[in-house]
Amino acid sequence: MDTKDLLAQALKQCMKKAPLEKITIKDITDACGVSRQTFYRHFKDRQDLVNWYFDKILLESFEHMGEGKTIYDGLVKKFTFIHQEKLFFEAAFKNDDQNNLRDHDFELILAFYTNRIQDKMRHPLSEELQFQLEMYCQGSIYMTVKWLLSNAKTSPQILAKQMTDSMPEKLRKVFTDLDLL
C-alpha cells in the first residue's frame, strides 16, 4: 500500500469516530504512523486527501467507458463503491469546506464527460450542449448526495438507470450517437 492509500485508510478510520470537520492532520498521521511532513508531501490539506480518494474511485469507475462500457456501467460501479464506503462519503459530502467533494465531483465529472464527447466528436461542445451537460452534472451530483444521505434505499443499478433516464434529450442523443449510453 502506498503512502496516499495509507493516509486515506487512516482518514476512514478517523471518520468512524468523528465528523470530517473535526478530524485533524495529526489525527490522520497518528492513525497511520507517519509524520505531518509526510502528509503534506502528498496533500495540501484534509480535503485534498478526500478529493484524491474520490478521484481514484471515480476514474476507476469510468476508465473503460467507450471500450464497450457505458455511462450506466460507470455509474453503477461508482454508486456501488460509494455505497460500500458509505461512512466515508456521507461525511465527505456533508462537508462544506473550501474545495469540498460536491464541487470537486462536479468539476471532475463535467471535465470527464466534456473530454469524452469532444474526443469522439472531434470539436468543442456547442453552448447549448455545454449548458445541458453542466445542468445534468449538477443534478446528478445533487441526487447522488441525496441518495447517499437518505440511506441509499435504492440500489446502485436503479439509481444509475434513473440518472441516465433523466438526461436531457439532446444530451442523450449525443451520448447515444457516440455509443456512450
C-alpha positions in Angstrom: 0.0 0.0 0.0 1.5 3.4 -1.0 1.5 6.4 1.4 -1.5 8.1 -0.2 -3.6 4.9 0.3 -2.3 4.6 3.8 -3.4 8.1 4.6 -6.8 7.5 3.0 -7.3 4.4 5.1 -6.3 6.3 8.3 -8.8 9.1 7.4 -11.5 6.5 7.0 -10.7 5.1 10.4 -10.8 8.6 12.0 -14.2 9.1 10.3 -15.6 6.2 12.3 -15.1 8.3 15.5 -15.5 11.9 14.4 -17.1 14.1 11.6 -14.7 15.1 8.9 -14.5 18.8 10.0 -13.3 17.7 13.5 -10.5 15.4 12.2 -7.1 17.0 12.3 -4.0 16.2 10.2 -2.4 15.0 13.5 -5.3 12.5 13.9 -4.7 11.1 10.5 -1.0 10.9 10.8 -1.2 9.3 14.2 -3.6 6.7 12.9 -1.2 5.5 10.3 2.1 6.3 12.0 3.5 8.8 9.5 4.7 12.4 10.2 2.8 15.6 9.4 5.6 16.3 6.9 4.8 13.1 5.1 1.2 14.1 4.9 2.0 17.5 3.5 4.4 16.0 0.9 1.3 14.3 -0.6 -1.7 16.5 0.2 -2.2 20.2 0.9 -5.0 19.6 3.4 -7.6 17.1 4.6 -10.0 18.0 1.8 -7.3 17.4 -0.8 -7.0 13.8 0.6 -10.7 13.3 0.4 -10.8 14.6 -3.2 -7.8 12.4 -4.2 -9.5 9.3 -2.8 -12.7 10.2 -4.7 -10.8 10.8 -7.9 -9.2 7.4 -7.6 -12.6 5.6 -7.3 -14.3 7.8 -9.9 -11.6 7.3 -12.5 -11.6 3.5 -11.9 -15.4 3.6 -12.4 -15.2 5.4 -15.7 -11.9 4.3 -17.2 -13.3 1.7 -19.5 -16.2 3.9 -20.9 -16.1 3.9 -24.7 -14.5 0.4 -24.7 -17.8 -1.4 -24.5 -18.7 0.1 -21.2 -21.4 2.8 -21.0 -22.2 5.7 -18.7 -24.7 3.4 -17.0 -22.0 0.8 -16.3 -19.7 3.5 -14.9 -22.4 4.9 -12.7 -23.3 1.5 -11.3 -19.6 1.0 -10.4 -19.4 4.5 -8.9 -22.5 4.1 -6.8 -21.6 0.6 -5.7 -18.3 1.9 -4.4 -19.9 4.9 -2.7 -22.4 2.6 -1.0 -19.6 0.3 0.2 -17.7 3.3 1.6 -20.9 4.9 2.9 -19.4 6.3 6.1 -16.6 8.0 4.3 -18.7 9.5 1.6 -21.5 10.6 3.9 -19.0 12.6 5.9 -17.2 13.9 2.8 -20.4 15.0 1.1 -21.7 16.8 4.2 -18.6 18.9 4.5 -18.9 22.4 3.0 -15.3 23.5 3.4 -13.5 25.1 0.5 -12.6 22.5 -2.1 -15.4 20.3 -0.9 -16.3 17.0 -2.5 -19.5 18.1 -4.2 -17.8 20.9 -6.0 -14.8 18.6 -6.8 -17.1 15.9 -8.1 -18.9 18.4 -10.4 -15.6 19.7 -11.8 -14.2 16.2 -12.4 -17.4 14.6 -13.9 -18.0 17.6 -16.1 -14.5 17.6 -17.4 -14.7 13.8 -17.9 -17.9 13.9 -19.9 -16.8 17.0 -21.9 -13.5 15.4 -22.9 -15.2 12.1 -23.8 -17.7 13.9 -26.0 -15.1 16.2 -27.6 -12.7 13.3 -28.3 -15.4 11.4 -30.1 -17.0 14.4 -31.9 -13.6 16.0 -32.7 -14.9 19.5 -32.0 -15.9 21.6 -28.9 -19.4 21.3 -27.5 -21.9 23.8 -28.6 -23.0 26.4 -26.0 -26.4 24.6 -25.7 -24.9 21.2 -25.2 -22.4 22.6 -22.7 -25.3 24.1 -20.7 -27.2 20.8 -20.7 -24.1 18.9 -19.6 -23.4 21.3 -16.8 -27.0 21.1 -15.6 -27.1 17.4 -15.9 -23.9 17.0 -13.9 -25.1 19.4 -11.1 -28.4 17.5 -10.9 -26.7 14.1 -10.8 -24.4 15.1 -8.0 -27.3 16.6 -6.1 -29.2 13.3 -6.5 -26.2 11.2 -5.6 -25.8 13.1 -2.3 -29.5 12.9 -1.6 -29.5 9.2 -2.3 -26.5 8.6 0.0 -27.7 10.8 2.8 -31.1 9.2 2.8 -29.6 5.8 3.5 -29.2 4.7 -0.2 -32.6 3.0 -0.2 -32.4 2.5 -4.0 -29.9 0.1 -5.5 -26.9 1.5 -7.4 -28.4 -0.1 -10.6 -31.7 1.7 -10.2 -30.0 5.0 -9.3 -27.8 4.7 -12.4 -30.9 3.9 -14.6 -32.7 6.9 -13.1 -29.6 9.1 -13.8 -29.3 8.0 -17.4 -33.1 8.2 -18.0 -33.1 11.8 -16.7 -30.6 13.1 -19.2 -31.8 16.0 -21.3 -33.0 14.8 -24.7 -30.2 16.5 -26.8 -27.5 15.3 -24.4 -29.0 11.8 -24.5 -28.9 11.8 -28.3 -25.2 12.8 -28.3 -24.2 10.2 -25.8 -26.3 7.6 -27.7 -24.8 8.6 -31.1 -21.3 8.3 -29.6 -22.0 4.8 -28.1 -21.6 6.0 -24.6 -25.2 5.4 -23.4 
